């Protein structure tokens, strides 16, 4: 990806994070494998990492958006089978995308479904983006988890 789109202002990003996090709370702890993930906003320069999470919005009214949604579903399935080949940030993005796919409809997002992608810090910085998405993992206690 050579550009980051769409450009989100601070307020729009905060609203999106709030909506995603409230949606993710409806995903069962067991479905998270007892490692619940939530998003937070961070200053681009606050973390020493070459990649961050960035939302991409799929316009599901278009054929391209529908094709991108199918590709996303395939990526999530592939990621579940090949997680040992992925970095932690890739796993986080796949697990959040899976949770959003399983807990919300296209209508919920008014056919503008968010997808989390990895974005290079240098590319974000070059486009003047100063606030990005990051993740928090909260381990939760579960009966199945305790018996592993």
TORKE-965469 format. One record per residue (C-alpha): x, y, z; residue in one letter. Coordinates in steps of 0.02 Angstrom, whole numbers, padded with zeros to 5 digits, always signed. Last residue first. Layout:
N
XYZa;...
END
This chain:
148
-00254-01320+01475x;-00376-01329+01620x;-00367-01148+01677x;-00402-01086+01500x;-00557-01194+01485x;-00627-01125+01647x;-00589-00947+01598x;-00490-00806+01672x;-00460-00657+01565x;-00296-00598+01490x;-00310-00420+01432x;-00221-00377+01271x;-00207-00195+01222x;-00190-00137+01043x;-00127+00009+00943x;-00210+00128+00824x;-00129+00285+00756x;-00121+00470+00792x;+00008+00583+00706x;-00030+00562+00522x;+00064+00690+00417x;+00069+00581+00261x;+00256+00552+00278x;+00230+00498+00460x;+00104+00364+00408x;+00220+00301+00272x;+00368+00296+00392x;+00266+00205+00524x;+00217+00069+00402x;+00035+00018+00405x;-00039-00148+00460x;-00222-00168+00419x;-00380-00164+00521x;-00543-00176+00426x;-00689-00058+00449x;-00854-00095+00360x;-00940+00049+00269x;-01102-00040+00220x;-01199+00053+00355x;-01080-00024+00482x;-01221-00117+00570x;-01294-00151+00397x;-01137-00248+00350x;-01173-00358+00498x;-01076-00370+00658x;-01013-00503+00778x;-00925-00630+00667x;-00842-00509+00547x;-00789-00393+00687x;-00716-00538+00787x;-00622-00602+00634x;-00552-00428+00599x;-00495-00415+00779x;-00412-00586+00771x;-00329-00546+00604x;-00262-00379+00665x;-00193-00455+00824x;-00112-00598+00728x;-00028-00475+00611x;+00033-00374+00759x;+00103-00532+00840x;+00202-00582+00685x;+00139-00722+00576x;+00205-00893+00525x;+00140-00983+00681x;-00032-00909+00642x;-00044-01013+00483x;-00214-01099+00497x;-00302-00953+00582x;-00217-00832+00465x;-00283-00922+00311x;-00461-00911+00376x;-00439-00726+00417x;-00361-00692+00247x;-00506-00781+00159x;-00633-00672+00252x;-00532-00518+00206x;-00528-00570+00023x;-00717-00591+00024x;-00733-00417+00101x;-00615-00345-00031x;-00725-00421-00168x;-00879-00340-00091x;-00788-00174-00080x;-00731-00188-00261x;-00908-00229-00317x;-00968-00070-00232x;-01102-00051-00097x;-00985-00136+00025x;-00872+00016+00039x;-00730-00061+00139x;-00651+00059+00262x;-00467+00035+00302x;-00416+00062+00481x;-00233+00075+00529x;-00134-00034+00648x;+00046+00014+00676x;+00212-00040+00604x;+00398+00003+00624x;+00388+00002+00814x;+00463+00116+00945x;+00303+00182+01018x;+00256+00361+01063x;+00301+00437+00894x;+00136+00394+00811x;+00037+00455+00960x;-00073+00316+01020x;-00257+00273+01005x;-00321+00117+01089x;-00394-00044+01026x;-00456-00191+01128x;-00403-00374+01130x;-00467-00508+01248x;-00349-00654+01278x;-00466-00790+01345x;-00458-00888+01183x;-00544-00734+01109x;-00693-00845+01065x;-00693-00903+01247x;-00703-00723+01307x;-00860-00700+01201x;-00865-00561+01072x;-00988-00428+01133x;-00844-00322+01200x;-00775-00315+01023x;-00924-00209+00969x;-00894-00082+01106x;-00711-00078+01055x;-00752-00053+00870x;-00874+00089+00907x;-00754+00177+01025x;-00608+00157+00904x;-00714+00226+00761x;-00769+00377+00863x;-00590+00414+00915x;-00532+00401+00734x;-00669+00519+00675x;-00620+00645+00810x;-00434+00638+00771x;-00457+00658+00583x;-00454+00505+00475x;-00380+00509+00301x;-00456+00368+00201x;-00338+00303+00152x;-00153+00271+00183x;-00048+00281+00028x;+00078+00164-00052x;+00000+00000+00000x;
END
